[in-house]
Amino acid sequence: MEDFKEPKSVSKKIDTLRSQIETANHKYYVLQAPDISDQEYDDMMSDLIDLEKRFPELITPESPTQRVGGSPSTGFSTVLHVDEMLSLSNVFNMEQLYEWRKRTEKNIGEPIKEFILEEKIDGLAISLTYSSGLLLRGATRGNGRQGEDITENLKTIRSIPLKLMGSDFPDDFEVRGEVFFPLSAFEKYNEERVGNGEVPYSNTRNAASGALRQLDPAEAAKRPLDAFFYSIGNVRNTKIISQYQLLKKLKDWGFKTNLNSHLINNFDDVPDIINKKIETRLALNYSIDGMVIKVNKIDFQEYLGNTSKDPRWATAIKFPATKVETKLIDIKISLGRTGVATPYAVLEPVDLDGVTIKSATLHNLDYIRSKDIRAGDDVVIQRAGDVIPQVVKPSNINNRISNSTEFQMPEECPVCFSQLIKYENDPFTRCINSKCSQQMKRLIEHYASKQSVDIEGLGEGIINQLFEKGLIRSITDLYKITSDDLIDLEGFGQKSVKNLLDSIEKSKTKPISRIVHGLGIPHVGSELSEVLTDYFGSIDSIFLATYEDLQQIDGVGPKISESIHKWFETTENKKLLEELKLLGISYKDLTIKTTSNILSGKNICVTGQLSKFSREEIKNKIKMLGGKFHSSVTSNTNILIAGENSGTKLQKAENLGIDIINEEAFDSLIRSNV
C-alpha cells in the first residue's frame, strides 16, 4: 500500500480503485466475461478498504465497499412510484395473441411492423431510482403505486450498478427490472433450509422475494441473487425512440439485460420462437413462465397508453403449466442431517419437459393430509420453479382403489429403526437418534462444509467410503482417522491423504460460531450461531445456558430456545461435546485474545453508522477488552455505542436507562488502555 500524504493523490487513487473495481464487477456479473483474476480483484478491494479506513471522510454511498454496509432494519418504509408499475395482461395461446395484435393495430390505426419479444422472468419486480448517475433508492413493485424501500438489500446484488457507466443517461430516472434466484443454487439452498429445520421454498420466485425481505442486508447478501433490467419509468423524458434502443442503452449504462430478446419484423415468426423457448427453457439458469411481447416504437406505446391495470402496447404470453399425470406407487421416507423424515412419492416414470421423473417431494405429513394424497392414486406432478418435482394433488380422474388408506408416518426410522417423533406445532417428523447412520452422514457432510469448519476434500463420496469401511460413525471419528486408514481408499495418494489430515487438524481452531453451526442444531443456521457465540463467548457457556438465558437474545423465540435447550440436554450430544473438547477442539474463539478486562462483565451493543470502525472491528475490540458484544438492546445491555443515524436501538436504550456513549468516547477508552 502506498504511503499517501497529499489529499489530492489519495482521492485520485480511491477514484481509480473504485472505477477499476466497478469495471471488474460489470465484466464479471453483467457481461460474464471477467478479464482479471480473483486475486487481482481481492487485492484492489483490500487496497480500497484500507484507504477508506484511513480516510473515512472520502467514503461515498456508491463505493463498492458499501454494497453490504447497512444496519439491520426494523421494517421497510413505503416508496411512492412516480410512474405506476403496471402489471401485464395475459394471453394463453396463439389465437389470443393474434387477437391482441389485431386489437392493438386497430387502436393505433395502422399496421405495426416491429415488436420486441422478451423472456418473462419469474422473479420479483423492482424499481431503481438514479440521480446524477448514482443509485438513490431501490423498491419493490408493491401494489404498483407504492412499494417498500429495500435499497440496502438491492445494493448487495453485484449486477446492480451503484454508479452508472457512460454520460448520456437522464439526470433523474427510474429503472425497472426483475430480481431472480439462479436455478443452479436453488436446490442446494433449499437443502440448507431443511437442514436448519426451515420449510423449503417451493419456487425460485418465493426464494428471491424472501431474500429481499430480509431486515438485515448482510443476510440478504448471502443469497446469490441476480437481476435483469428492461424498462425505465418515464421513457417520454428521454430521446429513446424504441424498446430495442432502450435495451441497448440500459446495457451501455451498466445494467444487465437479457440477451435472449428478439426484434420481430415478421409477426408470423413469433409462434416458432415461443415453441422453441418452451422446449429449451430448462437449459436456462433462471425460471421463466412465459414471454412478453411489446410494440417496439415508443411513440406508438405513448399513443396506445394504458388501461387502469396494464399497458395496451404489451402483453404476456403464458407458457402451458408444466404438469403431467402419473401413478403414485408408494410413499417412502428420506432422512436429512437434522433427522427430519421427509415423505416422498415413488412414481411410475413419466416424462416432464424432457426429464424422466421417478419420484417427487410430498413435503410433510400435514401437506399429504391437506391434499388427501394416497399410495395408488393417479396424481398431478409439476416441477416447482422448473426445479423440484412435487405432487400437486390427486388427479381429477383419479381411480382410487376401494381399500385405499390414509398415509401414516412410520413409527420407526427407516434407517436405524429408532422411534420417529412429531412435536406439536412442528410440521416435520424427526428421528431423534443422533447416531442414525444416514442422519450422521448428512451431518458430517454439513460439519465439514465451507460454511462450517471447512474440511477441504471431505465430500459426500469420501464420507460414504469412510462409513462403508467402518472408519467413522460420528463427527468425533473424523479426528481419529490416520494416514493408514485413508491410503487404501479410492482416489487417495500420499499427497491427498496429507492434505485431508491437515485440513481436519486445521478445523480444530476454526471460529467457534462455525463449530456451533456445524453441530447441526435444528433452527440454528450460520447467522444465529454467530449471535449465540457473540452473546455467550464460548460453547461451554451456551451448553450451560438455561431456557430463560436463551430467551434474552434478540431473535431467539420460544421455538428456537426449546430446540437449542433440548439439543444440549440430550445425553448423546453431551458426550459429543465432551469428546470433541478432549480431541482438541477449541471451545473459545482463539482468533481474539483478551488484552484488558476493562469491559469485563459488560454487555455492549452498537447502533448507527461508525466512521472509525467496521462492525467486525468494533465487535473484536469489545471482546479484546473483556466485554460481550450483543446484537440487540435488552434489559441486560450495559452500554450502547451510538453512531450516526442511530435508530430504534438508541430509543430503546434511552427508555431502559442504559449508558450511551459515542464512537469517540469508545475510541478514547481503547487508547487509554493501550
ZAGUSE-56590 format. One record per residue (C-alpha): x, y, z; residue in one letter. Coordinates in steps of 0.02 Angstrom, whole numbers, padded with zeros to 5 digits, always signed. Layout:
N
XYZa ...
//
This chain:
674
+00000+00000+00000m +00070+00169-00049e +00103+00298+00088d -00009+00442+00034f +00019+00615+00106k -00062+00733-00020e -00254+00734-00007p -00271+00750-00196k -00166+00595-00227s -00269+00496-00100v -00433+00549-00181s -00367+00509-00354k -00307+00336-00301k -00476+00298-00219i -00569+00354-00375d -00457+00246-00484t -00483+00092-00375l -00671+00117-00372r -00675+00134-00561s -00568-00022-00585q -00673-00124-00463i -00840-00070-00539e -00771-00112-00713t -00718-00283-00650a -00890-00309-00568n -00977-00261-00731h -00872-00381-00834k -00895-00524-00710y -01077-00506-00655y -01157-00421-00805v -01056-00467-00959l -00998-00633-00881q -00828-00605-00962a -00700-00574-00822p -00529-00515-00876d -00436-00513-00709i -00401-00650-00581s -00491-00666-00415d -00329-00622-00328q -00309-00460-00426e -00489-00413-00383y -00464-00454-00199d -00304-00351-00194d -00392-00197-00267m -00537-00214-00146m -00417-00236+00000s -00323-00078-00051d -00484+00020-00064l -00548-00040+00105i -00382+00007+00184d -00383+00182+00108l -00563+00214+00160e -00522+00163+00338k -00376+00284+00341r -00477+00423+00258f -00659+00392+00309p -00710+00566+00252e -00686+00505+00072l -00812+00361+00087i -00961+00384-00029t -01125+00285-00040p -01083+00221-00214e -00914+00149-00164s -00900-00039-00198p -00859-00062-00013t -01033-00002+00035q -01131-00141-00050r -01152-00233+00116v -01147-00098+00247g -01321-00054+00305g -01378-00089+00481s -01520-00213+00512p -01689-00131+00492s -01844-00147+00598t -01954-00134+00444g -01967-00062+00269f -02028+00114+00233s -02154+00149+00094t -02098+00217-00075v -02217+00303-00197l -02181+00262-00379h -02176+00420-00485v -02242+00319-00632d -02355+00173-00586e -02281-00001-00608m -02421-00086-00702l -02450-00272-00719s -02468-00357-00888l -02620-00431-00973s -02605-00615-01020n -02637-00723-01173v -02631-00912-01163f -02623-00970-01344n -02579-00910-01518m -02758-00869-01563e -02770-00748-01417q -02601-00674-01464l -02656-00635-01642y -02816-00560-01572e -02709-00446-01461w -02608-00391-01613r -02766-00356-01712k -02840-00253-01570r -02678-00157-01547t -02665-00112-01733e -02847-00059-01734k -02813+00060-01589n -02660+00133-01674i -02747+00146-01842g -02608+00066-01946e -02508-00096-01961p -02370-00119-01832i -02210-00181-01913k -02096-00206-01763e -02115-00293-01596f -01993-00347-01460i -02009-00521-01385l -01929-00542-01213e -01921-00684-01086e -02040-00662-00939k -01927-00687-00788i -02012-00773-00641d -01941-00663-00504g -01978-00505-00405l -02012-00341-00496a -01910-00193-00432i -01876-00011-00473s -01711+00081-00452l -01701+00271-00442t -01541+00355-00502y -01490+00537-00480s -01338+00605-00572s -01288+00427-00612g -01289+00366-00430l -01408+00239-00354l -01525+00336-00240l -01659+00209-00196r -01723+00035-00235g -01901-00025-00206a -02019-00170-00234t -02166-00154-00354r -02290-00174-00212g -02465-00133-00274n -02396-00037-00422g -02424+00134-00344r -02316+00109-00191q -02188-00019-00138g -02061-00048+00000e -01888+00031+00013d -01764-00113+00002i -01614-00009-00055t -01486-00088+00061e -01535-00264+00010n -01531-00223-00176l -01358-00148-00158k -01293-00321-00112t -01334-00385-00288i -01174-00368-00387r -01258-00349-00557s -01346-00189-00497i -01235-00038-00532p -01210+00084-00389l -01140+00208-00515k -01189+00212-00697l -01071+00199-00846m -01066+00323-00989g -01135+00500-00982s -01295+00511-01087d -01415+00445-00953f -01554+00559-00885p -01513+00662-00730d -01653+00581-00630d -01742+00423-00687f -01816+00258-00631e -01761+00089-00700v -01871-00066-00691r -01812-00245-00686g -01833-00417-00609e -01730-00496-00469v -01714-00684-00482f -01636-00831-00390f -01520-00934-00505p -01580-01112-00527l -01403-01180-00506s -01404-01125-00323a -01587-01157-00282f -01586-01342-00238e -01433-01326-00126k -01510-01176-00039y -01669-01273-00003n -01569-01419+00066e -01486-01299+00188e -01657-01233+00242r -01722-01408+00275v -01562-01448+00369g -01592-01296+00480n -01770-01353+00515g -01845-01223+00398e -01979-01252+00266v -01902-01256+00091p -01957-01129-00039y -02074-01203-00169s -02002-01098-00312n -01864-00976-00356t -01983-00826-00356r -02026-00852-00173n -01841-00878-00133a -01797-00711-00216a -01938-00622-00128s -01890-00697+00040g -01709-00643+00017a -01754-00462-00023l -01870-00451+00127r -01730-00490+00250q -01715-00349+00376l -01526-00372+00384d -01434-00331+00220p -01291-00446+00272a -01415-00591+00273e -01483-00540+00102a -01304-00537+00037a -01288-00724+00074k -01417-00762-00061r -01345-00775-00238p -01471-00655-00317l -01458-00581-00491d -01563-00460-00595a -01613-00415-00773f -01673-00241-00825f -01794-00200-00965y -01879-00029-00948s -01874+00144-00870i -02013+00234-00778g -02046+00378-00898n -01965+00346-01066v -02052+00501-01134r -01923+00609-01046n -01781+00533-01149t -01731+00537-01331k -01751+00349-01345i -01867+00302-01490i -01888+00113-01471s -01886-00029-01346q -01742-00106-01443y -01640+00054-01421q -01690+00062-01237l -01620-00111-01204l -01458-00060-01288k -01447+00100-01186k -01477+00006-01023l -01334-00109-01067k -01221+00040-01108d -01261+00119-00939w -01204-00038-00848g -01367-00134-00821f -01381-00320-00854k -01506-00351-00994t -01572-00517-01056n -01480-00568-01214l -01622-00682-01268n -01735-00540-01328s -01792-00539-01511h -01830-00395-01629l -01982-00456-01727i -02007-00391-01904n -02122-00535-01957n -02258-00573-01829f -02280-00749-01900d -02107-00791-01831d -02171-00773-01652v -02255-00945-01632p -02096-01038-01684d -01989-00934-01566i -02109-00967-01421i -02119-01154-01455n -01930-01166-01463k -01918-01070-01299k -02039-01191-01215i -01929-01336-01273e -01764-01258-01214t -01817-01163-01057r -01743-01295-00942l -01569-01253-01007a -01583-01079-00931l -01510-01037-00760n -01668-00943-00709y -01854-00978-00710s -01967-00905-00844i -02155-00928-00851d -02185-00854-01023g -02135-00720-01147m -02178-00535-01155v -02215-00453-01321i -02204-00263-01338k -02236-00138-01475v -02061-00078-01519n -02089+00107-01561k -02101+00220-01407i -02219+00345-01491d -02339+00201-01530f -02328+00148-01346q -02372+00326-01293e -02519+00335-01412y -02589+00167-01357l -02571+00211-01172g -02634+00102-01029n -02793+00033-00955t -02816+00053-00769s -02716-00108-00743k -02598-00138-00888d -02518-00062-01043p -02609-00087-01208r -02443-00098-01301w -02380-00257-01214a -02446-00425-01157t -02378-00583-01077a -02386-00748-01170i -02403-00875-01030k -02324-01046-01053f -02431-01200-01027p -02420-01264-00848a -02278-01389-00829t -02387-01530-00762k -02414-01713-00803v -02512-01856-00726e -02446-02024-00670t -02472-02161-00541k -02409-02140-00363l -02343-02314-00324i -02286-02290-00145d -02242-02160-00013i -02071-02178+00064k -01963-02079+00186i -01795-01992+00162s -01691-01928+00307l -01599-01761+00323g -01449-01715+00433r -01558-01646+00574t -01663-01804+00574g -01809-01730+00477v -01903-01875+00397a -01974-01812+00233t -02104-01914+00138p -02081-01930-00049y -02182-02011-00187a -02118-02160-00287v -02196-02136-00459l -02222-02230-00619e -02087-02149-00728p -02158-02003-00827v -02080-01877-00947d -02092-01697-00889l -02011-01568-01004d -01887-01696-01068g -01840-01760-00894v -01894-01932-00832t -01973-01910-00661i -01973-02063-00546k -02001-01977-00378s -02068-01814-00310a -02074-01725-00143t -02227-01731-00031l -02154-01603+00093h -02226-01666+00258n -02370-01758+00339l -02479-01602+00352d -02462-01572+00164y -02512-01752+00123i -02664-01743+00238r -02722-01575+00170s -02717-01641-00009k -02779-01817+00037d -02640-01898-00065i -02628-02088-00052r -02524-02231-00123a -02609-02300-00279g -02682-02131-00330d -02669-02053-00502d -02584-01889-00463v -02536-01723-00544v -02349-01687-00546i -02266-01520-00578q -02090-01451-00571r -02088-01310-00442a -01993-01165-00517g -01933-01282-00655d -01826-01372-00525v -01904-01486-00394i -02037-01612-00446p -02183-01612-00325q -02352-01695-00310v -02486-01560-00327v -02644-01659-00294k -02739-01817-00343p -02796-01815-00525s -02973-01760-00565n -02997-01931-00646i -02914-02024-00502n -02968-02207-00493n -02937-02234-00308r -02938-02417-00257i -03076-02473-00138s -02958-02524+00002n -02857-02362-00005s -02798-02300+00165t -02738-02132+00227e -02548-02118+00237f -02472-02138+00409q -02294-02089+00450m -02198-02243+00507p -02166-02257+00694e -01985-02307+00664e -01843-02228+00567c -01818-02325+00403p -01628-02322+00428v -01592-02351+00614c -01766-02409+00672f -01769-02283+00816s -01935-02201+00860q -01993-02057+00750l -02061-01905+00843i -02178-01765+00788k -02188-01618+00907y -02343-01512+00923e -02349-01364+00801n -02199-01435+00706d -02240-01489+00526p -02091-01607+00524f -02072-01783+00592t -01898-01821+00659r -01780-01962+00702c -01701-01907+00866i -01565-02040+00866n -01409-01935+00835s -01312-02093+00788k -01428-02142+00645c -01308-02182+00500s -01399-02087+00362q -01427-01938+00475q -01246-01946+00530m -01180-01949+00352k -01277-01791+00311r -01223-01711+00475l -01038-01746+00444i -01055-01677+00268e -01132-01519+00342h -00999-01509+00480y -00860-01520+00351a -00938-01392+00232s -00863-01221+00194k -00998-01136+00298q -00948-01240+00450s -00771-01300+00492v -00718-01312+00308d -00630-01481+00296i -00571-01469+00117e -00585-01630+00017g -00711-01715+00133l -00864-01729+00021g -01010-01849+00008e -00912-01983-00088g -00768-01990+00038i -00889-01992+00184i -00982-02140+00108n -00818-02234+00087q -00768-02199+00267l -00937-02264+00328f -00926-02420+00219e -00754-02460+00291k -00818-02431+00468g -00691-02292+00497l -00817-02161+00553i -00985-02164+00639r -00988-01988+00711s -00907-01816+00699i -00777-01862+00831t -00714-02008+00725d -00650-01882+00596l -00515-01831+00720y -00458-02011+00745k -00426-02052+00562i -00246-02096+00518t -00148-02098+00356s -00155-02289+00358d -00345-02279+00361d -00350-02168+00206l -00211-02231+00094i -00308-02380+00027d -00467-02282-00011l -00516-02250-00191e -00441-02089-00258g -00312-02066-00119f -00124-02048-00135g +00010-01986-00014q -00023-01803-00055k -00213-01811-00044s -00201-01907+00121v -00088-01772+00194k -00200-01632+00130n -00356-01707+00208l -00273-01742+00376l -00200-01565+00379d -00372-01493+00342s -00452-01598+00481i -00320-01537+00604e -00344-01356+00549k -00531-01370+00583s -00497-01384+00770k -00460-01198+00782t -00599-01128+00673k -00704-00987+00748p -00824-01062+00874i -00975-00995+00778s -00926-01109+00633r -00913-01259+00752i -01085-01221+00827v -01159-01209+00652h -01077-01375+00606g -01160-01466+00751l -01324-01460+00655g -01436-01396+00796i -01612-01379+00724p -01659-01197+00683h -01479-01138+00712v -01402-01077+00549g -01239-00985+00521s -01305-00814+00572e -01386-00873+00734l -01228-00973+00776s -01130-00810+00769e -01260-00721+00876v -01251-00860+01007l -01062-00863+01016t -01052-00673+01022d -01176-00671+01165y -01107-00814+01270f -00923-00808+01221g -00892-00996+01221s -00977-01161+01181i -00967-01208+01366d -01071-01054+01410s -01202-01098+01279i -01205-01275+01350f -01240-01208+01525l -01371-01081+01467a -01547-01101+01532t -01704-01086+01429y -01727-00913+01507e -01548-00861+01462d -01579-00903+01280l -01741-00802+01281q -01640-00645+01319q -01561-00648+01145i -01644-00542+01013d -01718-00652+00877g -01722-00808+00985v -01903-00852+01021g -01980-00996+01118p -01966-01119+00973k -01780-01089+00944i -01742-01083+01130s -01828-01251+01154e -01733-01325+01007s -01563-01267+01073i -01600-01318+01252h -01662-01490+01201k -01508-01520+01093w -01386-01478+01233f -01487-01580+01359e -01480-01739+01252t -01360-01866+01326t -01280-01912+01159e -01247-01729+01120n -01169-01700+01292k -01050-01845+01257k -01013-01773+01084l -00962-01604+01157l -00855-01683+01294e -00763-01794+01168e -00735-01652+01045l -00655-01549+01183k -00542-01696+01231l -00491-01712+01049l -00428-01533+01049g -00574-01434+00976i -00565-01255+01038s -00723-01202+01129y -00664-01022+01142k -00626-00908+00996d -00437-00913+00982l -00435-00780+00847t -00472-00643+00977i -00361-00626+01130k -00415-00526+01282t -00290-00384+01311t -00383-00297+01452s -00526-00329+01573n -00591-00150+01575i -00756-00207+01496l -00765-00371+01591s -00945-00418+01630g -01012-00281+01516k -01140-00322+01382n -01116-00198+01240i -01223-00160+01087c -01181-00049+00937v -01300+00051+00827t -01290+00177+00685g -01152+00216+00560q -00974+00217+00625l -00831+00314+00545s -00680+00234+00628k -00730+00051+00644f -00816-00080+00540s -00943-00187+00632r -00820-00332+00639e -00680-00221+00704e -00781-00145+00846i -00851-00316+00892k -00673-00383+00907n -00617-00231+01007k -00756-00258+01132i -00705-00440+01154k -00521-00393+01171m -00568-00278+01315l -00661-00419+01402g -00837-00367+01352g -00978-00461+01268k -01047-00400+01103f -01237-00405+01090h -01332-00385+00927s -01481-00302+01009s -01529-00193+01156v -01610-00286+01302t -01630-00257+01488s -01462-00347+01508n -01368-00222+01398t -01244-00113+01496n -01178+00004+01361i -01240+00061+01191l -01112+00134+01070i -01212+00252+00958a -01150+00310+00788g -01230+00424+00659e -01412+00395+00610n -01448+00283+00760s -01624+00214+00758g -01737+00113+00871t -01594+00038+00971k -01549+00212+01034l -01729+00248+01083q -01744+00081+01172k -01580+00110+01266a -01640+00282+01323e -01805+00208+01384n -01712+00073+01481l -01588+00196+01558g -01438+00111+01477i -01271+00203+01470d -01246+00277+01295i -01077+00330+01228i -01022+00387+01055n -00884+00316+00948e -00758+00446+01005e -00785+00400+01187a -00760+00216+01147f -00602+00257+01048d -00534+00357+01196s -00570+00208+01309l -00467+00096+01195i -00323+00220+01186r -00319+00240+01375s -00291+00053+01391n -00161+00027+01257v 
//
